[in-house]
């Protein structure tokens, strides 16, 4: 009995090491391993809703997830303080997709937002490139040329976010939100769920306020809305501020992506 009790005690007290993830593997080894594994894979799909992209919350509850992109291009490194300030005052959670260039241009804002439990930080890539393993692009932007370049685009920003915030991102949205299905698979190997959207909230921050307002009022249970937080000159803030009280009156709540399973 004493031997049995000792064995049970040892089993209970033994702490198993955590499983290693992509962020624990030396970077070059990870890049070369996945590059070799996916070499020669020919994608068959291209678009915003290819196989594996998550576009909705898996629920029938009246909840909506606001996702805000910060793209970081030379003309898109701004910070929409009116939008973020409103969300903070009204305690509206959101998931923030941040590009490495935007983080570099706004280090103080990044640190403040990453520390706010109202928000969660997600990965919007290193250089805002469409996610491809063949170089396919869209909107005049070249896609990543192969799996190695795709690893650079996703993993280098994931590690940047983790080093600055202490938390590795779970979600990835490419520049332009375009993918091939092989790129989505590679993203999964890097520990990221790929996030699309079911409501085009501001069309790359080109909508006027009334257009943003109208788009959000089309919300149904489980929708994921794509918006932008890097163009304070646009109509995004005005539209969101007008729409949220009406959606609340309709019984909707606002959540982060991590609050629900995705589909």
C-alpha positions as CSV (number, residue, x, y, z in Angstrom):
1,X,0.0,0.0,0.0
2,X,2.8,2.4,0.8
3,X,4.5,1.8,-2.5
4,X,1.1,2.3,-4.3
5,X,0.5,5.6,-2.4
6,X,4.0,6.8,-3.3
7,X,3.4,6.0,-6.9
8,X,0.1,7.9,-6.9
9,X,1.8,10.9,-5.2
10,X,4.5,11.0,-7.8
11,X,2.0,10.8,-10.6
12,X,0.0,13.6,-9.2
13,X,3.0,15.8,-8.5
14,X,4.8,15.3,-11.8
15,X,4.4,18.3,-14.1
16,X,4.6,17.4,-17.8
17,X,6.4,19.9,-20.0
18,X,4.1,21.9,-22.3
19,X,3.9,20.8,-25.9
20,X,6.2,22.7,-28.1
21,X,4.5,25.1,-30.6
22,X,5.7,26.9,-33.7
23,X,6.9,29.8,-31.6
24,X,9.3,27.5,-29.8
25,X,11.1,26.1,-32.8
26,X,14.2,28.0,-34.1
27,X,12.9,30.3,-36.9
28,X,15.1,29.2,-39.8
29,X,14.4,25.5,-39.0
30,X,10.7,26.1,-39.0
31,X,10.9,28.1,-42.2
32,X,12.9,25.4,-44.0
33,X,10.8,22.5,-42.7
34,X,7.5,23.9,-43.8
35,X,9.0,25.3,-47.0
36,X,10.3,21.8,-48.0
37,X,7.0,20.1,-46.9
38,X,4.8,22.4,-49.1
39,X,7.2,22.7,-52.0
40,X,5.3,21.7,-55.2
41,X,1.8,22.0,-53.7
42,X,-0.4,23.5,-56.3
43,X,-3.4,25.5,-55.0
44,X,-6.8,25.1,-56.6
45,X,-8.7,27.9,-54.8
46,X,-8.3,31.6,-54.5
47,X,-10.4,34.2,-52.7
48,X,-11.7,35.5,-49.4
49,X,-13.7,32.3,-48.5
50,X,-11.5,29.4,-49.6
51,X,-11.5,26.2,-47.6
52,X,-10.6,26.6,-44.0
53,X,-11.3,30.4,-43.6
54,X,-13.5,31.1,-40.6
55,X,-16.2,33.7,-41.4
56,X,-18.7,33.4,-38.6
57,X,-19.1,32.6,-34.9
58,X,-20.5,29.1,-34.2
59,X,-23.6,30.3,-32.3
60,X,-27.2,31.3,-32.8
61,X,-26.9,33.9,-30.0
62,X,-27.4,37.5,-30.9
63,X,-23.7,38.3,-30.8
64,X,-21.4,40.1,-33.3
65,X,-17.6,40.1,-33.4
66,X,-16.0,43.4,-34.5
67,X,-12.6,42.9,-36.0
68,X,-10.5,46.0,-36.7
69,X,-7.5,45.9,-39.1
70,X,-4.4,48.1,-38.8
71,X,-2.7,47.6,-42.1
72,X,0.4,49.8,-41.8
73,X,0.9,50.9,-45.4
74,X,2.6,54.3,-46.0
75,X,-0.9,55.9,-46.2
76,X,-2.5,53.6,-43.6
77,X,-0.4,54.0,-40.4
78,X,-2.9,56.3,-38.6
79,X,-4.7,55.6,-35.4
80,X,-8.5,56.1,-35.2
81,X,-8.7,57.4,-31.7
82,X,-12.3,58.4,-32.0
83,X,-13.3,54.7,-32.9
84,X,-11.1,53.1,-30.2
85,X,-12.0,55.7,-27.6
86,X,-15.7,55.0,-28.2
87,X,-15.2,51.3,-27.8
88,X,-13.3,51.8,-24.6
89,X,-15.9,54.1,-23.1
90,X,-18.8,51.8,-24.0
91,X,-16.9,48.7,-23.0
92,X,-17.3,47.2,-26.5
93,X,-14.8,44.3,-27.0
94,X,-13.1,43.8,-30.4
95,X,-10.3,41.8,-32.0
96,X,-7.5,43.9,-33.4
97,X,-5.6,42.6,-36.5
98,X,-2.2,44.4,-36.4
99,X,0.4,44.5,-39.2
100,X,4.1,44.7,-38.2
101,X,4.5,48.1,-40.0
102,X,1.6,49.6,-38.1
103,X,3.0,48.3,-34.8
104,X,6.4,49.9,-35.6
105,X,4.7,53.2,-36.4
106,X,2.5,53.2,-33.3
107,X,4.5,51.4,-30.5
108,X,2.8,53.3,-27.7
109,X,-0.7,52.6,-28.9
110,X,0.1,49.0,-29.5
111,X,1.4,48.6,-26.0
112,X,-1.7,50.2,-24.5
113,X,-4.2,48.3,-26.6
114,X,-2.4,45.0,-26.1
115,X,-2.6,45.5,-22.3
116,X,-6.3,46.3,-22.4
117,X,-8.3,43.1,-21.7
118,X,-11.2,44.5,-23.7
119,X,-9.3,43.8,-26.8
120,X,-7.3,40.8,-28.2
121,X,-4.4,41.3,-30.6
122,X,-4.4,39.2,-33.8
123,X,-1.9,38.8,-36.7
124,X,-2.3,40.9,-39.8
125,X,1.1,39.9,-41.3
126,X,4.5,41.4,-41.7
127,X,4.1,43.3,-44.9
128,X,0.4,43.1,-45.6
129,X,0.7,40.6,-48.5
130,X,-2.0,38.3,-49.9
131,X,-1.5,34.8,-48.6
132,X,-0.3,32.5,-51.4
133,X,2.1,29.7,-52.1
134,X,2.4,30.7,-55.8
135,X,2.8,34.5,-55.7
136,X,-0.7,35.2,-56.7
137,X,-1.8,38.7,-55.9
138,X,-4.8,41.0,-55.8
139,X,-5.6,44.7,-55.8
140,X,-2.1,45.4,-57.2
141,X,-0.3,43.7,-54.2
142,X,2.0,40.7,-54.8
143,X,1.2,37.6,-52.9
144,X,3.8,35.6,-51.0
145,X,5.7,33.5,-53.6
146,X,6.0,30.2,-51.8
147,X,5.6,28.6,-48.3
148,X,8.8,30.1,-47.1
149,X,7.7,33.6,-47.8
150,X,4.3,32.8,-46.3
151,X,6.1,31.7,-43.1
152,X,8.0,35.0,-43.1
153,X,4.7,36.9,-43.5
154,X,2.9,35.1,-40.7
155,X,5.5,33.9,-38.2
156,X,7.7,36.9,-38.1
157,X,4.8,39.1,-37.0
158,X,3.5,36.4,-34.7
159,X,6.8,36.4,-32.9
160,X,7.0,40.2,-32.9
161,X,3.6,40.4,-31.2
162,X,4.5,37.7,-28.7
163,X,7.8,39.4,-27.8
164,X,6.1,42.8,-27.3
165,X,2.9,41.7,-25.6
166,X,3.8,38.4,-24.0
167,X,0.9,36.6,-25.9
168,X,1.2,34.8,-29.2
169,X,-1.7,35.6,-31.5
170,X,-4.2,32.8,-32.3
171,X,-5.8,34.4,-35.4
172,X,-4.4,35.6,-38.8
173,X,-5.9,37.7,-41.5
174,X,-3.8,38.3,-44.6
175,X,-3.3,41.6,-46.3
176,X,-6.4,42.0,-48.5
177,X,-8.0,38.9,-46.8
178,X,-7.2,36.8,-49.9
179,X,-5.8,33.3,-49.7
180,X,-5.3,30.1,-51.5
181,X,-6.3,26.9,-49.6
182,X,-2.7,25.7,-49.2
183,X,-1.8,29.0,-47.5
184,X,-4.6,28.5,-45.1
185,X,-3.2,25.0,-44.3
186,X,0.3,26.5,-43.7
187,X,-1.3,29.1,-41.4
188,X,-2.8,26.3,-39.4
189,X,0.6,24.7,-39.0
190,X,1.8,28.0,-37.6
191,X,-0.9,27.8,-34.9
192,X,-3.3,30.4,-36.5
193,X,-6.9,30.2,-37.4
194,X,-7.5,32.2,-40.6
195,X,-10.3,34.8,-40.1
196,X,-12.4,36.2,-42.9
197,X,-15.7,38.0,-42.4
198,X,-19.4,37.9,-43.1
199,X,-20.0,41.6,-43.1
200,X,-17.9,44.1,-45.1
201,X,-18.1,46.9,-42.6
202,X,-16.1,49.7,-44.3
203,X,-14.6,48.4,-47.6
204,X,-11.0,49.1,-46.6
205,X,-12.0,52.3,-44.8
206,X,-13.5,53.8,-48.0
207,X,-17.1,53.9,-46.9
208,X,-18.8,57.0,-45.7
209,X,-20.2,57.0,-42.2
210,X,-23.8,56.3,-43.4
211,X,-22.5,53.3,-45.4
212,X,-20.7,51.8,-42.4
213,X,-23.9,52.3,-40.4
214,X,-26.0,50.6,-43.0
215,X,-23.6,47.7,-43.2
216,X,-23.6,47.0,-39.5
217,X,-27.3,47.2,-39.2
218,X,-27.5,44.1,-41.5
219,X,-25.9,42.1,-38.7
220,X,-27.3,38.6,-37.9
221,X,-26.4,36.3,-35.0
222,X,-22.8,35.1,-35.3
223,X,-21.6,37.7,-37.8
224,X,-17.9,38.7,-38.0
225,X,-17.5,42.3,-39.2
226,X,-14.3,43.6,-40.8
227,X,-13.5,47.3,-40.2
228,X,-10.3,49.4,-40.0
229,X,-8.7,51.3,-37.2
230,X,-5.9,52.9,-39.1
231,X,-7.8,55.6,-41.1
232,X,-9.0,58.3,-38.8
233,X,-9.9,60.4,-41.8
234,X,-12.5,57.9,-42.9
235,X,-16.1,57.3,-42.0
236,X,-15.6,54.1,-39.9
237,X,-15.8,55.7,-36.5
238,X,-19.0,57.7,-37.3
239,X,-20.7,54.7,-38.7
240,X,-19.8,52.4,-35.8
241,X,-20.8,55.0,-33.2
242,X,-24.2,55.4,-34.9
243,X,-24.8,51.7,-35.4
244,X,-23.9,50.2,-32.0
245,X,-26.7,51.8,-30.0
246,X,-29.3,50.5,-32.5
247,X,-27.8,47.0,-32.5
248,X,-27.9,47.0,-28.7
249,X,-31.6,48.0,-28.8
250,X,-32.1,45.0,-31.0
251,X,-30.6,42.8,-28.4
252,X,-27.1,42.3,-29.8
253,X,-24.0,41.9,-27.7
254,X,-20.4,42.4,-28.9
255,X,-17.7,39.8,-28.4
256,X,-14.1,38.9,-29.2
257,X,-13.3,36.0,-31.6
258,X,-12.0,33.9,-28.7
259,X,-15.3,34.1,-26.9
260,X,-16.9,31.5,-29.3
261,X,-16.0,28.7,-31.6
262,X,-15.6,29.7,-35.2
263,X,-16.9,28.3,-38.5
